[in-house]
Amino acid sequence: MTMDKMFSLFSDEKLREVFEEFQVHENTQVLKDGILRDMVNLIEKQTPNPTTMLIMISVEHALLREMAMRYYNK
């Protein structure tokens, strides 16, 4: 399952919770335990020779894309 699909299955509340984790990461550069870290770990396990920074960018992009799609009802 893709990240986009996973995020699309989240409730609005869970998506908001992940966004709060994203904001903490943006401000502190520390990825604390939570949904965001779990998704990064999942991607790392599925990706040969993963680059953590690229994985974080991919996860964050998928999160923000889903939030924008919901906001604009697309």
PQR file of N, CA, C, O and H, with PARSE charges and radii, in Angstrom:
ATOM      1  N   MET A   1       0.847  -1.178   0.000 -0.4000 1.5000
ATOM      2  CA  MET A   1       0.000   0.000   0.000 -0.0000 2.0000
ATOM      3  C   MET A   1       0.890   1.239   0.000  0.5500 1.7000
ATOM      4  O   MET A   1       1.883   1.300   0.725 -0.5500 1.4000
ATOM      5  N   THR A   2       0.533   2.207  -0.806 -0.4000 1.5000
ATOM      6  CA  THR A   2       1.327   3.437  -0.890 -0.0000 2.0000
ATOM      7  C   THR A   2       1.036   4.354   0.297  0.5500 1.7000
ATOM      8  O   THR A   2       0.026   4.203   0.984 -0.5500 1.4000
ATOM      9  H   THR A   2      -0.273   2.157  -1.395  0.4000 1.0000
ATOM     10  N   MET A   3       1.931   5.293   0.518 -0.4000 1.5000
ATOM     11  CA  MET A   3       1.724   6.270   1.592 -0.0000 2.0000
ATOM     12  C   MET A   3       0.473   7.089   1.331  0.5500 1.7000
ATOM     13  O   MET A   3      -0.296   7.369   2.251 -0.5500 1.4000
ATOM     14  H   MET A   3       2.752   5.415  -0.040  0.4000 1.0000
ATOM     15  N   ASP A   4       0.268   7.475   0.076 -0.4000 1.5000
ATOM     16  CA  ASP A   4      -0.926   8.256  -0.260 -0.0000 2.0000
ATOM     17  C   ASP A   4      -2.180   7.501   0.137  0.5500 1.7000
ATOM     18  O   ASP A   4      -3.103   8.084   0.706 -0.5500 1.4000
ATOM     19  H   ASP A   4       0.893   7.248  -0.671  0.4000 1.0000
ATOM     20  N   LYS A   5      -2.223   6.211  -0.158 -0.4000 1.5000
ATOM     21  CA  LYS A   5      -3.389   5.386   0.183 -0.0000 2.0000
ATOM     22  C   LYS A   5      -3.538   5.277   1.697  0.5500 1.7000
ATOM     23  O   LYS A   5      -4.646   5.380   2.222 -0.5500 1.4000
ATOM     24  H   LYS A   5      -1.474   5.737  -0.621  0.4000 1.0000
ATOM     25  N   MET A   6      -2.418   5.069   2.401 -0.4000 1.5000
ATOM     26  CA  MET A   6      -2.484   4.956   3.863 -0.0000 2.0000
ATOM     27  C   MET A   6      -3.059   6.226   4.475  0.5500 1.7000
ATOM     28  O   MET A   6      -3.951   6.165   5.321 -0.5500 1.4000
ATOM     29  H   MET A   6      -1.518   4.985   1.974  0.4000 1.0000
ATOM     30  N   PHE A   7      -2.546   7.381   4.045 -0.4000 1.5000
ATOM     31  CA  PHE A   7      -3.039   8.641   4.595 -0.0000 2.0000
ATOM     32  C   PHE A   7      -4.502   8.862   4.235  0.5500 1.7000
ATOM     33  O   PHE A   7      -5.247   9.446   5.022 -0.5500 1.4000
ATOM     34  H   PHE A   7      -1.822   7.430   3.357  0.4000 1.0000
ATOM     35  N   SER A   8      -4.923   8.409   3.068 -0.4000 1.5000
ATOM     36  CA  SER A   8      -6.322   8.605   2.666 -0.0000 2.0000
ATOM     37  C   SER A   8      -7.275   7.812   3.555  0.5500 1.7000
ATOM     38  O   SER A   8      -8.455   8.150   3.651 -0.5500 1.4000
ATOM     39  H   SER A   8      -4.318   7.935   2.428  0.4000 1.0000
ATOM     40  N   LEU A   9      -6.783   6.773   4.198 -0.4000 1.5000
ATOM     41  CA  LEU A   9      -7.615   5.951   5.078 -0.0000 2.0000
ATOM     42  C   LEU A   9      -7.681   6.494   6.503  0.5500 1.7000
ATOM     43  O   LEU A   9      -8.495   6.035   7.304 -0.5500 1.4000
ATOM     44  H   LEU A   9      -5.824   6.499   4.121  0.4000 1.0000
ATOM     45  N   PHE A  10      -6.834   7.466   6.821 -0.4000 1.5000
ATOM     46  CA  PHE A  10      -6.828   8.046   8.166 -0.0000 2.0000
ATOM     47  C   PHE A  10      -8.063   8.915   8.369  0.5500 1.7000
ATOM     48  O   PHE A  10      -8.555   9.556   7.440 -0.5500 1.4000
ATOM     49  H   PHE A  10      -6.174   7.840   6.170  0.4000 1.0000
ATOM     50  N   SER A  11      -8.548   8.919   9.599 -0.4000 1.5000
ATOM     51  CA  SER A  11      -9.627   9.842   9.952 -0.0000 2.0000
ATOM     52  C   SER A  11      -9.044  11.252   9.995  0.5500 1.7000
ATOM     53  O   SER A  11      -7.827  11.428  10.038 -0.5500 1.4000
ATOM     54  H   SER A  11      -8.148   8.398  10.354  0.4000 1.0000
ATOM     55  N   ASP A  12      -9.914  12.245   9.983 -0.4000 1.5000
ATOM     56  CA  ASP A  12      -9.443  13.633  10.076 -0.0000 2.0000
ATOM     57  C   ASP A  12      -8.650  13.850  11.359  0.5500 1.7000
ATOM     58  O   ASP A  12      -7.643  14.557  11.361 -0.5500 1.4000
ATOM     59  H   ASP A  12     -10.903  12.102   9.948  0.4000 1.0000
ATOM     60  N   GLU A  13      -9.106  13.244  12.443 -0.4000 1.5000
ATOM     61  CA  GLU A  13      -8.431  13.406  13.737 -0.0000 2.0000
ATOM     62  C   GLU A  13      -7.025  12.787  13.701  0.5500 1.7000
ATOM     63  O   GLU A  13      -6.066  13.376  14.200 -0.5500 1.4000
ATOM     64  H   GLU A  13      -9.925  12.670  12.442  0.4000 1.0000
ATOM     65  N   LYS A  14      -6.919  11.606  13.112 -0.4000 1.5000
ATOM     66  CA  LYS A  14      -5.611  10.952  13.038 -0.0000 2.0000
ATOM     67  C   LYS A  14      -4.677  11.739  12.117  0.5500 1.7000
ATOM     68  O   LYS A  14      -3.484  11.859  12.395 -0.5500 1.4000
ATOM     69  H   LYS A  14      -7.698  11.128  12.706  0.4000 1.0000
ATOM     70  N   LEU A  15      -5.214  12.268  11.034 -0.4000 1.5000
ATOM     71  CA  LEU A  15      -4.416  13.082  10.122 -0.0000 2.0000
ATOM     72  C   LEU A  15      -3.918  14.336  10.839  0.5500 1.7000
ATOM     73  O   LEU A  15      -2.775  14.749  10.647 -0.5500 1.4000
ATOM     74  H   LEU A  15      -6.183  12.171  10.807  0.4000 1.0000
ATOM     75  N   ARG A  16      -4.766  14.935  11.658 -0.4000 1.5000
ATOM     76  CA  ARG A  16      -4.385  16.113  12.441 -0.0000 2.0000
ATOM     77  C   ARG A  16      -3.276  15.756  13.423  0.5500 1.7000
ATOM     78  O   ARG A  16      -2.346  16.536  13.627 -0.5500 1.4000
ATOM     79  H   ARG A  16      -5.694  14.599  11.814  0.4000 1.0000
ATOM     80  N   GLU A  17      -3.375  14.582  14.027 -0.4000 1.5000
ATOM     81  CA  GLU A  17      -2.362  14.123  14.976 -0.0000 2.0000
ATOM     82  C   GLU A  17      -1.001  13.953  14.277  0.5500 1.7000
ATOM     83  O   GLU A  17       0.036  14.336  14.819 -0.5500 1.4000
ATOM     84  H   GLU A  17      -4.131  13.948  13.861  0.4000 1.0000
ATOM     85  N   VAL A  18      -1.022  13.386  13.091 -0.4000 1.5000
ATOM     86  CA  VAL A  18       0.226  13.218  12.334 -0.0000 2.0000
ATOM     87  C   VAL A  18       0.784  14.584  11.945  0.5500 1.7000
ATOM     88  O   VAL A  18       1.997  14.789  11.969 -0.5500 1.4000
ATOM     89  H   VAL A  18      -1.864  13.075  12.651  0.4000 1.0000
ATOM     90  N   PHE A  19      -0.092  15.510  11.591 -0.4000 1.5000
ATOM     91  CA  PHE A  19       0.371  16.853  11.229 -0.0000 2.0000
ATOM     92  C   PHE A  19       1.038  17.526  12.423  0.5500 1.7000
ATOM     93  O   PHE A  19       2.033  18.231  12.253 -0.5500 1.4000
ATOM     94  H   PHE A  19      -1.077  15.343  11.572  0.4000 1.0000
ATOM     95  N   GLU A  20       0.513  17.321  13.619 -0.4000 1.5000
ATOM     96  CA  GLU A  20       1.140  17.885  14.815 -0.0000 2.0000
ATOM     97  C   GLU A  20       2.532  17.280  15.015  0.5500 1.7000
ATOM     98  O   GLU A  20       3.469  17.983  15.393 -0.5500 1.4000
ATOM     99  H   GLU A  20      -0.295  16.749  13.757  0.4000 1.0000
ATOM    100  N   GLU A  21       2.664  15.970  14.761 -0.4000 1.5000
ATOM    101  CA  GLU A  21       3.984  15.335  14.843 -0.0000 2.0000
ATOM    102  C   GLU A  21       4.924  15.946  13.797  0.5500 1.7000
ATOM    103  O   GLU A  21       6.097  16.197  14.072 -0.5500 1.4000
ATOM    104  H   GLU A  21       1.903  15.398  14.454  0.4000 1.0000
ATOM    105  N   PHE A  22       4.393  16.179  12.606 -0.4000 1.5000
ATOM    106  CA  PHE A  22       5.165  16.804  11.524 -0.0000 2.0000
ATOM    107  C   PHE A  22       5.660  18.184  11.955  0.5500 1.7000
ATOM    108  O   PHE A  22       6.819  18.525  11.720 -0.5500 1.4000
ATOM    109  H   PHE A  22       3.440  15.976  12.382  0.4000 1.0000
ATOM    110  N   GLN A  23       4.798  18.973  12.580 -0.4000 1.5000
ATOM    111  CA  GLN A  23       5.187  20.315  13.016 -0.0000 2.0000
ATOM    112  C   GLN A  23       6.289  20.263  14.071  0.5500 1.7000
ATOM    113  O   GLN A  23       7.219  21.069  14.039 -0.5500 1.4000
ATOM    114  H   GLN A  23       3.856  18.695  12.771  0.4000 1.0000
ATOM    115  N   VAL A  24       6.187  19.321  15.003 -0.4000 1.5000
ATOM    116  CA  VAL A  24       7.231  19.165  16.021 -0.0000 2.0000
ATOM    117  C   VAL A  24       8.551  18.815  15.335  0.5500 1.7000
ATOM    118  O   VAL A  24       9.599  19.366  15.674 -0.5500 1.4000
ATOM    119  H   VAL A  24       5.432  18.666  15.030  0.4000 1.0000
ATOM    120  N   HIS A  25       8.494  17.903  14.376 -0.4000 1.5000
ATOM    121  CA  HIS A  25       9.707  17.516  13.654 -0.0000 2.0000
ATOM    122  C   HIS A  25      10.298  18.712  12.901  0.5500 1.7000
ATOM    123  O   HIS A  25      11.513  18.910  12.908 -0.5500 1.4000
ATOM    124  H   HIS A  25       7.643  17.455  14.101  0.4000 1.0000
ATOM    125  N   GLU A  26       9.462  19.490  12.266 -0.4000 1.5000
ATOM    126  CA  GLU A  26       9.929  20.667  11.538 -0.0000 2.0000
ATOM    127  C   GLU A  26      10.628  21.656  12.465  0.5500 1.7000
ATOM    128  O   GLU A  26      11.639  22.251  12.092 -0.5500 1.4000
ATOM    129  H   GLU A  26       8.475  19.329  12.260  0.4000 1.0000
ATOM    130  N   ASN A  27      10.099  21.831  13.662 -0.4000 1.5000
ATOM    131  CA  ASN A  27      10.648  22.813  14.599 -0.0000 2.0000
ATOM    132  C   ASN A  27      11.883  22.316  15.340  0.5500 1.7000
ATOM    133  O   ASN A  27      12.791  23.095  15.631 -0.5500 1.4000
ATOM    134  H   ASN A  27       9.278  21.347  13.966  0.4000 1.0000
ATOM    135  N   THR A  28      11.919  21.013  15.648 -0.4000 1.5000
ATOM    136  CA  THR A  28      12.998  20.490  16.483 -0.0000 2.0000
ATOM    137  C   THR A  28      14.009  19.634  15.722  0.5500 1.7000
ATOM    138  O   THR A  28      15.114  19.389  16.205 -0.5500 1.4000
ATOM    139  H   THR A  28      11.182  20.380  15.412  0.4000 1.0000
ATOM    140  N   GLN A  29      13.621  19.183  14.531 -0.4000 1.5000
ATOM    141  CA  GLN A  29      14.425  18.235  13.745 -0.0000 2.0000
ATOM    142  C   GLN A  29      14.608  16.904  14.479  0.5500 1.7000
ATOM    143  O   GLN A  29      15.530  16.143  14.183 -0.5500 1.4000
ATOM    144  H   GLN A  29      12.722  19.382  14.138  0.4000 1.0000
ATOM    145  N   VAL A  30      13.713  16.632  15.443 -0.4000 1.5000
ATOM    146  CA  VAL A  30      13.718  15.369  16.172 -0.0000 2.0000
ATOM    147  C   VAL A  30      12.429  14.646  15.829  0.5500 1.7000
ATOM    148  O   VAL A  30      11.338  15.192  15.994 -0.5500 1.4000
ATOM    149  H   VAL A  30      12.964  17.250  15.683  0.4000 1.0000
ATOM    150  N   LEU A  31      12.558  13.413  15.348 -0.4000 1.5000
ATOM    151  CA  LEU A  31      11.395  12.615  14.999 -0.0000 2.0000
ATOM    152  C   LEU A  31      11.040  11.743  16.191  0.5500 1.7000
ATOM    153  O   LEU A  31      11.670  10.712  16.427 -0.5500 1.4000
ATOM    154  H   LEU A  31      13.444  12.970  15.214  0.4000 1.0000
ATOM    155  N   LYS A  32      10.032  12.161  16.939 -0.4000 1.5000
ATOM    156  CA  LYS A  32       9.634  11.451  18.150 -0.0000 2.0000
ATOM    157  C   LYS A  32       8.795  10.233  17.788  0.5500 1.7000
ATOM    158  O   LYS A  32       8.318  10.106  16.661 -0.5500 1.4000
ATOM    159  H   LYS A  32       9.521  12.999  16.747  0.4000 1.0000
ATOM    160  N   ASP A  33       8.620   9.340  18.757 -0.4000 1.5000
ATOM    161  CA  ASP A  33       7.775   8.168  18.556 -0.0000 2.0000
ATOM    162  C   ASP A  33       6.354   8.605  18.234  0.5500 1.7000
ATOM    163  O   ASP A  33       5.829   9.547  18.828 -0.5500 1.4000
ATOM    164  H   ASP A  33       9.007   9.443  19.673  0.4000 1.0000
ATOM    165  N   GLY A  34       5.747   7.912  17.292 -0.4000 1.5000
ATOM    166  CA  GLY A  34       4.379   8.224  16.900 -0.0000 2.0000
ATOM    167  C   GLY A  34       4.077   7.669  15.521  0.5500 1.7000
ATOM    168  O   GLY A  34       4.814   6.832  14.998 -0.5500 1.4000
ATOM    169  H   GLY A  34       6.174   7.147  16.810  0.4000 1.0000
ATOM    170  N   ILE A  35       3.008   8.134  14.952 -0.4000 1.5000
ATOM    171  CA  ILE A  35       2.546   7.644  13.659 -0.0000 2.0000
ATOM    172  C   ILE A  35       3.549   7.978  12.562  0.5500 1.7000
ATOM    173  O   ILE A  35       3.841   7.138  11.710 -0.5500 1.4000
ATOM    174  H   ILE A  35       2.410   8.814  15.377  0.4000 1.0000
ATOM    175  N   LEU A  36       4.073   9.188  12.577 -0.4000 1.5000
ATOM    176  CA  LEU A  36       5.027   9.611  11.554 -0.0000 2.0000
ATOM    177  C   LEU A  36       6.277   8.736  11.580  0.5500 1.7000
ATOM    178  O   LEU A  36       6.743   8.290  10.532 -0.5500 1.4000
ATOM    179  H   LEU A  36       3.836   9.870  13.269  0.4000 1.0000
ATOM    180  N   ARG A  37       6.814   8.493  12.754 -0.4000 1.5000
ATOM    181  CA  ARG A  37       7.995   7.626  12.886 -0.0000 2.0000
ATOM    182  C   ARG A  37       7.663   6.212  12.428  0.5500 1.7000
ATOM    183  O   ARG A  37       8.473   5.577  11.752 -0.5500 1.4000
ATOM    184  H   ARG A  37       6.435   8.855  13.605  0.4000 1.0000
ATOM    185  N   ASP A  38       6.482   5.710  12.785 -0.4000 1.5000
ATOM    186  CA  ASP A  38       6.083   4.370  12.362 -0.0000 2.0000
ATOM    187  C   ASP A  38       6.047   4.259  10.836  0.5500 1.7000
ATOM    188  O   ASP A  38       6.472   3.250  10.273 -0.5500 1.4000
ATOM    189  H   ASP A  38       5.824   6.226  13.334  0.4000 1.0000
ATOM    190  N   MET A  39       5.543   5.291  10.177 -0.4000 1.5000
ATOM    191  CA  MET A  39       5.482   5.275   8.717 -0.0000 2.0000
ATOM    192  C   MET A  39       6.879   5.324   8.109  0.5500 1.7000
ATOM    193  O   MET A  39       7.156   4.633   7.128 -0.5500 1.4000
ATOM    194  H   MET A  39       5.198   6.110  10.635  0.4000 1.0000
ATOM    195  N   VAL A  40       7.744   6.125   8.679 -0.4000 1.5000
ATOM    196  CA  VAL A  40       9.126   6.197   8.190 -0.0000 2.0000
ATOM    197  C   VAL A  40       9.797   4.837   8.361  0.5500 1.7000
ATOM    198  O   VAL A  40      10.476   4.364   7.450 -0.5500 1.4000
ATOM    199  H   VAL A  40       7.519   6.686   9.476  0.4000 1.0000
ATOM    200  N   ASN A  41       9.615   4.209   9.513 -0.4000 1.5000
ATOM    201  CA  ASN A  41      10.207   2.892   9.759 -0.0000 2.0000
ATOM    202  C   ASN A  41       9.677   1.859   8.772  0.5500 1.7000
ATOM    203  O   ASN A  41      10.433   1.015   8.291 -0.5500 1.4000
ATOM    204  H   ASN A  41       9.063   4.593  10.254  0.4000 1.0000
ATOM    205  N   LEU A  42       8.389   1.918   8.470 -0.4000 1.5000
ATOM    206  CA  LEU A  42       7.786   0.994   7.519 -0.0000 2.0000
ATOM    207  C   LEU A  42       8.407   1.160   6.134  0.5500 1.7000
ATOM    208  O   LEU A  42       8.730   0.174   5.472 -0.5500 1.4000
ATOM    209  H   LEU A  42       7.775   2.603   8.861  0.4000 1.0000
ATOM    210  N   ILE A  43       8.570   2.394   5.702 -0.4000 1.5000
ATOM    211  CA  ILE A  43       9.165   2.666   4.393 -0.0000 2.0000
ATOM    212  C   ILE A  43      10.624   2.219   4.372  0.5500 1.7000
ATOM    213  O   ILE A  43      11.086   1.660   3.377 -0.5500 1.4000
ATOM    214  H   ILE A  43       8.307   3.196   6.240  0.4000 1.0000
ATOM    215  N   GLU A  44      11.350   2.461   5.461 -0.4000 1.5000
ATOM    216  CA  GLU A  44      12.759   2.047   5.523 -0.0000 2.0000
ATOM    217  C   GLU A  44      12.893   0.542   5.352  0.5500 1.7000
ATOM    218  O   GLU A  44      13.822   0.072   4.695 -0.5500 1.4000
ATOM    219  H   GLU A  44      10.974   2.915   6.269  0.4000 1.0000
ATOM    220  N   LYS A  45      11.971  -0.218   5.940 -0.4000 1.5000
ATOM    221  CA  LYS A  45      12.017  -1.676   5.828 -0.0000 2.0000
ATOM    222  C   LYS A  45      11.715  -2.149   4.411  0.5500 1.7000
ATOM    223  O   LYS A  45      12.200  -3.198   3.989 -0.5500 1.4000
ATOM    224  H   LYS A  45      11.217   0.163   6.474  0.4000 1.0000
ATOM    225  N   GLN A  46      10.923  -1.386   3.681 -0.4000 1.5000
ATOM    226  CA  GLN A  46      10.506  -1.788   2.342 -0.0000 2.0000
ATOM    227  C   GLN A  46      11.438  -1.277   1.252  0.5500 1.7000
ATOM    228  O   GLN A  46      11.319  -1.691   0.099 -0.5500 1.4000
ATOM    229  H   GLN A  46      10.528  -0.533   4.024  0.4000 1.0000
ATOM    230  N   THR A  47      12.360  -0.390   1.593 -0.4000 1.5000
ATOM    231  CA  THR A  47      13.206   0.262   0.602 -0.0000 2.0000
ATOM    232  C   THR A  47      14.635  -0.245   0.712  0.5500 1.7000
ATOM    233  O   THR A  47      15.245  -0.152   1.778 -0.5500 1.4000
ATOM    234  H   THR A  47      12.456  -0.053   2.529  0.4000 1.0000
ATOM    235  N   PRO A  48      15.179  -0.781  -0.381 -0.5600 1.5000
ATOM    236  CA  PRO A  48      16.588  -1.174  -0.331  0.2800 2.0000
ATOM    237  C   PRO A  48      17.482   0.069  -0.263  0.5500 1.7000
ATOM    238  O   PRO A  48      17.272   1.034  -0.996 -0.5500 1.4000
ATOM    239  N   ASN A  49      18.458   0.034   0.605 -0.4000 1.5000
ATOM    240  CA  ASN A  49      19.388   1.156   0.797 -0.0000 2.0000
ATOM    241  C   ASN A  49      18.663   2.482   0.997  0.5500 1.7000
ATOM    242  O   ASN A  49      18.865   3.421   0.227 -0.5500 1.4000
ATOM    243  H   ASN A  49      18.629  -0.751   1.201  0.4000 1.0000
ATOM    244  N   PRO A  50      17.825   2.565   2.020 -0.5600 1.5000
ATOM    245  CA  PRO A  50      17.040   3.791   2.205  0.2800 2.0000
ATOM    246  C   PRO A  50      17.894   4.966   2.654  0.5500 1.7000
ATOM    247  O   PRO A  50      18.890   4.801   3.359 -0.5500 1.4000
ATOM    248  N   THR A  51      17.491   6.131   2.239 -0.4000 1.5000
ATOM    249  CA  THR A  51      18.073   7.378   2.715 -0.0000 2.0000
ATOM    250  C   THR A  51      17.011   8.027   3.593  0.5500 1.7000
ATOM    251  O   THR A  51      15.954   8.419   3.098 -0.5500 1.4000
ATOM    252  H   THR A  51      16.682   6.265   1.666  0.4000 1.0000
ATOM    253  N   THR A  52      17.275   8.142   4.867 -0.4000 1.5000
ATOM    254  CA  THR A  52      16.276   8.614   5.816 -0.0000 2.0000
ATOM    255  C   THR A  52      15.704   9.966   5.423  0.5500 1.7000
ATOM    256  O   THR A  52      14.499  10.179   5.554 -0.5500 1.4000
ATOM    257  H   THR A  52      18.134   7.823   5.269  0.4000 1.0000
ATOM    258  N   MET A  53      16.524  10.869   4.953 -0.4000 1.5000
ATOM    259  CA  MET A  53      16.037  12.198   4.590 -0.0000 2.0000
ATOM    260  C   MET A  53      15.044  12.117   3.440  0.5500 1.7000
ATOM    261  O   MET A  53      14.012  12.788   3.466 -0.5500 1.4000
ATOM    262  H   MET A  53      17.503  10.696   4.848  0.4000 1.0000
ATOM    263  N   LEU A  54      15.340  11.306   2.435 -0.4000 1.5000
ATOM    264  CA  LEU A  54      14.416  11.160   1.309 -0.0000 2.0000
ATOM    265  C   LEU A  54      13.115  10.499   1.748  0.5500 1.7000
ATOM    266  O   LEU A  54      12.041  10.847   1.259 -0.5500 1.4000
ATOM    267  H   LEU A  54      16.178  10.761   2.414  0.4000 1.0000
ATOM    268  N   ILE A  55      13.212   9.562   2.657 -0.4000 1.5000
ATOM    269  CA  ILE A  55      12.008   8.906   3.166 -0.0000 2.0000
ATOM    270  C   ILE A  55      11.159   9.914   3.928  0.5500 1.7000
ATOM    271  O   ILE A  55       9.940   9.947   3.763 -0.5500 1.4000
ATOM    272  H   ILE A  55      14.084   9.280   3.054  0.4000 1.0000
ATOM    273  N   MET A  56      11.790  10.734   4.761 -0.4000 1.5000
ATOM    274  CA  MET A  56      11.040  11.747   5.518 -0.0000 2.0000
ATOM    275  C   MET A  56      10.345  12.711   4.563  0.5500 1.7000
ATOM    276  O   MET A  56       9.183  13.063   4.769 -0.5500 1.4000
ATOM    277  H   MET A  56      12.781  10.707   4.895  0.4000 1.0000
ATOM    278  N   ILE A  57      11.041  13.130   3.538 -0.4000 1.5000
ATOM    279  CA  ILE A  57      10.439  14.042   2.567 -0.0000 2.0000
ATOM    280  C   ILE A  57       9.250  13.388   1.890  0.5500 1.7000
ATOM    281  O   ILE A  57       8.218  14.032   1.694 -0.5500 1.4000
ATOM    282  H   ILE A  57      11.985  12.844   3.371  0.4000 1.0000
ATOM    283  N   SER A  58       9.377  12.127   1.531 -0.4000 1.5000
ATOM    284  CA  SER A  58       8.284  11.404   0.881 -0.0000 2.0000
ATOM    285  C   SER A  58       7.075  11.269   1.792  0.5500 1.7000
ATOM    286  O   SER A  58       5.942  11.476   1.357 -0.5500 1.4000
ATOM    287  H   SER A  58      10.215  11.604   1.690  0.4000 1.0000
ATOM    288  N   VAL A  59       7.306  10.926   3.044 -0.4000 1.5000
ATOM    289  CA  VAL A  59       6.205  10.775   4.003 -0.0000 2.0000
ATOM    290  C   VAL A  59       5.531  12.122   4.244  0.5500 1.7000
ATOM    291  O   VAL A  59       4.304  12.216   4.233 -0.5500 1.4000
ATOM    292  H   VAL A  59       8.226  10.758   3.397  0.4000 1.0000
ATOM    293  N   GLU A  60       6.327  13.156   4.461 -0.4000 1.5000
ATOM    294  CA  GLU A  60       5.764  14.479   4.704 -0.0000 2.0000
ATOM    295  C   GLU A  60       4.987  14.980   3.492  0.5500 1.7000
ATOM    296  O   GLU A  60       3.930  15.592   3.645 -0.5500 1.4000
ATOM    297  H   GLU A  60       7.324  13.079   4.470  0.4000 1.0000
ATOM    298  N   HIS A  61       5.493  14.730   2.307 -0.4000 1.5000
ATOM    299  CA  HIS A  61       4.794  15.138   1.085 -0.0000 2.0000
ATOM    300  C   HIS A  61       3.436  14.437   0.987  0.5500 1.7000
ATOM    301  O   HIS A  61       2.430  15.072   0.672 -0.5500 1.4000
ATOM    302  H   HIS A  61       6.352  14.233   2.182  0.4000 1.0000
ATOM    303  N   ALA A  62       3.410  13.149   1.252 -0.4000 1.5000
ATOM    304  CA  ALA A  62       2.148  12.402   1.180 -0.0000 2.0000
ATOM    305  C   ALA A  62       1.151  12.919   2.213  0.5500 1.7000
ATOM    306  O   ALA A  62      -0.040  13.033   1.922 -0.5500 1.4000
ATOM    307  H   ALA A  62       4.228  12.633   1.507  0.4000 1.0000
ATOM    308  N   LEU A  63       1.627  13.231   3.410 -0.4000 1.5000
ATOM    309  CA  LEU A  63       0.763  13.778   4.461 -0.0000 2.0000
ATOM    310  C   LEU A  63       0.171  15.111   4.024  0.5500 1.7000
ATOM    311  O   LEU A  63      -1.043  15.303   4.082 -0.5500 1.4000
ATOM    312  H   LEU A  63       2.594  13.139   3.647  0.4000 1.0000
ATOM    313  N   LEU A  64       1.015  16.021   3.592 -0.4000 1.5000
ATOM    314  CA  LEU A  64       0.545  17.350   3.213 -0.0000 2.0000
ATOM    315  C   LEU A  64      -0.363  17.289   1.983  0.5500 1.7000
ATOM    316  O   LEU A  64      -1.308  18.070   1.872 -0.5500 1.4000
ATOM    317  H   LEU A  64       2.001  15.866   3.545  0.4000 1.0000
ATOM    318  N   ARG A  65      -0.086  16.378   1.074 -0.4000 1.5000
ATOM    319  CA  ARG A  65      -0.931  16.215  -0.116 -0.0000 2.0000
ATOM    320  C   ARG A  65      -2.332  15.779   0.290  0.5500 1.7000
ATOM    321  O   ARG A  65      -3.320  16.323  -0.202 -0.5500 1.4000
ATOM    322  H   ARG A  65       0.681  15.744   1.164  0.4000 1.0000
ATOM    323  N   GLU A  66      -2.423  14.801   1.184 -0.4000 1.5000
ATOM    324  CA  GLU A  66      -3.733  14.321   1.627 -0.0000 2.0000
ATOM    325  C   GLU A  66      -4.496  15.424   2.352  0.5500 1.7000
ATOM    326  O   GLU A  66      -5.702  15.579   2.157 -0.5500 1.4000
ATOM    327  H   GLU A  66      -1.620  14.358   1.584  0.4000 1.0000
ATOM    328  N   MET A  67      -3.801  16.186   3.182 -0.4000 1.5000
ATOM    329  CA  MET A  67      -4.474  17.279   3.888 -0.0000 2.0000
ATOM    330  C   MET A  67      -5.004  18.319   2.908  0.5500 1.7000
ATOM    331  O   MET A  67      -6.123  18.807   3.064 -0.5500 1.4000
ATOM    332  H   MET A  67      -2.822  16.061   3.341  0.4000 1.0000
ATOM    333  N   ALA A  68      -4.214  18.656   1.909 -0.4000 1.5000
ATOM    334  CA  ALA A  68      -4.652  19.628   0.909 -0.0000 2.0000
ATOM    335  C   ALA A  68      -5.831  19.090   0.107  0.5500 1.7000
ATOM    336  O   ALA A  68      -6.774  19.828  -0.178 -0.5500 1.4000
ATOM    337  H   ALA A  68      -3.305  18.260   1.782  0.4000 1.0000
ATOM    338  N   MET A  69      -5.787  17.819  -0.257 -0.4000 1.5000
ATOM    339  CA  MET A  69      -6.887  17.223  -1.025 -0.0000 2.0000
ATOM    340  C   MET A  69      -8.185  17.266  -0.222  0.5500 1.7000
ATOM    341  O   MET A  69      -9.248  17.543  -0.777 -0.5500 1.4000
ATOM    342  H   MET A  69      -5.021  17.219  -0.025  0.4000 1.0000
ATOM    343  N   ARG A  70      -8.107  16.996   1.069 -0.4000 1.5000
ATOM    344  CA  ARG A  70      -9.323  17.047   1.892 -0.0000 2.0000
ATOM    345  C   ARG A  70      -9.826  18.470   2.030  0.5500 1.7000
ATOM    346  O   ARG A  70     -11.029  18.724   1.965 -0.5500 1.4000
ATOM    347  H   ARG A  70      -7.243  16.771   1.520  0.4000 1.0000
ATOM    348  N   TYR A  71      -8.906  19.389   2.219 -0.4000 1.5000
ATOM    349  CA  TYR A  71      -9.302  20.789   2.407 -0.0000 2.0000
ATOM    350  C   TYR A  71     -10.019  21.309   1.166  0.5500 1.7000
ATOM    351  O   TYR A  71     -11.023  22.013   1.268 -0.5500 1.4000
ATOM    352  H   TYR A  71      -7.929  19.182   2.272  0.4000 1.0000
ATOM    353  N   TYR A  72      -9.503  20.961   0.009 -0.4000 1.5000
ATOM    354  CA  TYR A  72     -10.082  21.447  -1.229 -0.0000 2.0000
ATOM    355  C   TYR A  72     -11.120  20.481  -1.813  0.5500 1.7000
ATOM    356  O   TYR A  72     -11.614  20.689  -2.921 -0.5500 1.4000
ATOM    357  H   TYR A  72      -8.687  20.388  -0.074  0.4000 1.0000
ATOM    358  N   ASN A  73     -11.447  19.424  -1.059 -0.4000 1.5000
ATOM    359  CA  ASN A  73     -12.477  18.450  -1.469 -0.0000 2.0000
ATOM    360  C   ASN A  73     -12.232  17.871  -2.842  0.5500 1.7000
ATOM    361  O   ASN A  73     -13.155  17.803  -3.653 -0.5500 1.4000
ATOM    362  H   ASN A  73     -11.046  19.255  -0.158  0.4000 1.0000
ATOM    363  N   LYS A  74     -11.032  17.458  -3.119 -0.4000 1.5000
ATOM    364  CA  LYS A  74     -10.704  16.878  -4.425 -0.0000 2.0000
ATOM    365  C   LYS A  74     -10.590  15.381  -4.326  0.5500 1.7000
ATOM    366  O   LYS A  74     -10.320  14.715  -5.325 -0.5500 1.4000
ATOM    367  H   LYS A  74     -10.282  17.513  -2.459  0.4000 1.0000
TER
END
